[in-house]
């Protein structure tokens, strides 16, 4: 088990870094008083079987109250390896970020304006900054670039693939608001017009046989499957955790149910985290 101390200038991306590490399976604690670091490191040994990394966020407000070099030396005397990840950005960028978000810098007061607070924060965090094993300047980075950089520099990987929900629905009851992709299959042959099939659903054998025998249905299924096979990995590369694929027909009873059932079965063979729901079926 390794301890990762995450610190840096306010507005440089420390919260994003901790969230990213958590997504990669790291146990994270934010704003731990630095005086508790040695004791926390000892307690963290109990997590060794569950997590390769334990991350602790440290900011200037707690760092200002303690002798950081002495605390780091005490931590070094333990048998727990640790490293320091320090995030920084140019002063002009930090000022712009605070202006855009309208958030208050944690060190500003009536007597200490933003620019001076940033300078003061650099002084407080200098002991951590000078000892940093990993330094990342986020001035020219957006959120996803920072996540990728943290993954590369810490040699961590996201602990699970994207979760995909296949959802059938009926257009006459409204669109599902949570959908990322919506496929309209109302152009396909409709079992509703067969009196024997009308009371059934797309999960019943007779309807499945009917739709499976229709070339247009199989062509639609193949096209949707091919499209998703190409683009789901792109969503994963963009660090998405959830994706909802909605398939709709008129009433959400036959065609959409059949297509989502088939898609879920196909993708279940390729990956984990595949879910299936039919909105209109009770």
N, C-alpha and C positions, 0 to 999 in steps of 0.2 A: 504494500500500500504506500502510495506517495501523497504527500501533502502539497497542495498548490495554493500559495498565497496570492490572491488576486487583488491588485490595488491600482491606483492611478488617479489622474485628475478628474474632478467632477465634470461630467459632460463628455468624457473621452470614450465612454462605452463600457464601464465596469458592469453595469446591470445586464447589458446585452451579453457580455462575456460569460457571466454566471449562468444566465438562462441557456446559453449555447452549451456550456459544460454540462448542465443538468440534462439537456436533451441527449447528450452523448453518454449518459449513464453515470455521471459524476455526482457524488453526494455533496451538496452545496449548502453553506451557511453564510449569510450576508451580515456585514457589520458586526462581526464578533469583536468585543473589546480585545485589543492586542495583548493585554495582560493575561488573558486566558489562553493564549496560543499554546504554550507548553502543555498545560493541563488538557486542553482540547486534543492536542496531538496524541497524548497518551490514551485518551478515551477513544480516539478514532481507530485505534488498533483493532477494536472489536468489529469494525466494518470491513476488515481486510478480506473476508470471504465473499463479501457482496460487491465491493467496489475497488477498482485498481487505483482510482484517484479520489481524494477528498479535497474540495476546494473551499477556501475561506476568504470572504471579501473583507477587506480592511480599508477604511477611508480616513481622511485627514482628521476628522473629529475625534476619533479614538486614538489615532497615532499621536496627536498633539499632547496627550496626557501622560505619555510614558517614554522611557528611554528605549527607543527602538533597537539600537545596536546591542544593548545588553540582553534584551528579550530574544533577539535573533541568535545571539550566542548561546543563550540557555536552550533554545530550540535545537541548535546544532549539536549540543551535548547529548541529546537523546539519540536513539537508534532509528529514528524515523527520517527517511530522506525527504527533503522539501525543496521546492523551487519557487521562485517569485515571478509572476506575470504582471508586468506594469504597462498600463495603457496611458498614452499621452496624446496630445494634439497641440497644434500651434495656438497661441493666445488669440489671434484674430478669429480662428475657427471656433474656439470655445465661446468667445463673446457673441459671435453670430448665432451659434446654436442656442444660447440662452435667450437671445433676442427673439429668435423664431419660435421657441417653445414657450417663452414667457415664464419659465420656471426660475426659481430663486436659487442662487448658488448657496450651498450650506454655510459658507463662511462670511457671506456679506452681512454687513450691519449698517446702521445709519452713518457710522463713521468710516466704514470700509467699503468703497465702491467695488464693482465687479472686477475691473482690471487688477486692482490691488489685491483682491481676494484670491484671484488666480495665482498671482505672484507669491502670496503668502502660503498658499497650498503647496506650491512647488517646494518651498523651503521645508515645510513640515514633512513632506513625503520623500525628501532627498535621501534619507537612509535606506528606504525601500528601493527607490529609483536606482541608486548607485549599486545596489546588490542584485538587481533584477537579472534573472537568467533569460527571460524572454521579454523583449521590449517591442511594443507595437504602437506605431504612430497612426492614429485613425483619421488624420486630417483629410485625406483624400479617399476615404473608404465609406461605402454605404453598409447597411446592416448585414447583408448577405456576404459581402466580401470579408467583413470582420469575422463572421462565423466560420468561413472557410479558412481564414488565416489561423484562427485559434485551433481548429481541428488539425491543421498541418503542423503547427508549431508544438502542440502538445501530443501529437501522434495518437489522437483519439478518434474514434469513429462513432457515428450516430448509432445508438443501441438497437434501433428497430427500423424496419422499412415503413413506408407510408401505409396508413390504414385506408382501405378503399371500401366505401359503402355503395353497393348497387341498389338503387331504389326505383321501384315501379310506381306509377301514379296515373291518375286520370286527368286529362286536360280540363274536363268540364267541372272539376273541383278546384282548379287553380294550380299554379306552378309551385313547386317546392322551393322555398326561399333559400334553403341551404345548399342547393345544387351548384356544383362547379361546371359540369357538362350536362346538357339536356338534349336528348335524342328523341325526335318525333317519329313514331312508327305507325301513325294513323293511316299511312298510305298502303299498308300491308293488308292482305286478305283478312277479313274480320269474321271470326267464329260466331259472333253475336247473331249473324243472320241465319245460322243453322239452329232450328228450334231445339234440337237435341243437345247442342253444345252451349246454348245461351246460358243455362243456369250453372254451368261449370266454370272453372278458372284455368288459367294457364299452367297450373300445376297438375291438373287432372290428365290422365293418360290419353283420353280421347282427343282433348284439345292439343296436347303435345304432338300426337300423331298427325293431326290435321296440319298444324303449323310446320312441323318438320318436313312435310311432303311438299311444301310450297317453295319453289325456287327463289322467289323474291324475298321471302323471309330469311332463307339461308344466306342469300347475297347480302341483305342488310346486316345480319348477324356477323358475317365475315368482315364487312367494311368497318363496323363499329369496333370489333375486336382488334383489327389491324391498326386503326387509329389510336386506340388506347394503348396498345403495345408500344407504339412509337412515342407517345407523349407522356405517359405515366413516369418513365424514368427521368424526363425533364423536370417534372414537378418534384421528384425525389432529390434531384441535383440542386434544386432551389430550396432545399431544406423544409419542404412542406411535410406536415405530419398527417394530415387528413385530406381525403379527396372523396367527393360525393358525385357519383355518376347516376343521373336520373333518366329513366326511359318512360315515355308517356304514350298512351293511346287514349281513346275517347273516354272510356269509363274506368280504366285501370284494372280490368278483370282478366283479359285474355292475352292480347299481343304483348303488352308491356311486361306482364308477369312472366310470360314464356321467355322473352328476350333477356330479362334480368336474371332469370334462373340459369339460362345457358351461359351468360357472361360470367356469373359468379362461379359456375362450375369450371369454366375454362381457366379463369385467373386463379382459382384455388389450387390448380395443379402447378402453377408457376411461382406462387409467392404466398407468404403468410399475411395475416391481417385483412382478409377479405370478409366483408359482412354483407348480408342480404336482408332487405326489408321490402314489404309490399304495403304501400300506404293505404290503399283502398280496401284491402282484404282484412276482415275482422277475424 
